[in-house]
Amino acid sequence: MIQNILNKVVGAKYISILRTVPNAVAWGTVGGVALIHFTDWRLFLDYVPYIKGKFKNDE
């Protein structure tokens, strides 16, 4: 029933696109974590407010 209403309002093409969004978010998250892991992680963590203060005297 909900599928029929969505087909009338949005269309089947856009419903199929919306179904791929969670998959794209998951791969984007995996890619972001991999980027931080394989690059200078401290460069990224300096923008996290809680962690930023921990490394001020470390240099």
Residue, then its C-alpha position, 0 to 999 in steps of 0.5 A: m500500500i505504501q509502495n503504491i502511494l510512493n510510486k504515485v507521488v515520487g516515482a519508481k526511479y526516485i525510489s530506487i535512487l533513495r534505496t541506494v542512499p544507505n549503501a552510499v552512506a556506509w561506503g562513505t563512512v568506510g572511506g572516511v575511516a580508511l582515509i583517517h587511518f592511512t593518513d596523518w590521523r592527528l591532522f584530522l583529530d585536531y578538529v575534534p574539540y575534546i581530543k584537541g586539548k590532549f595533544k597540545n604539549d605533545e610536540 
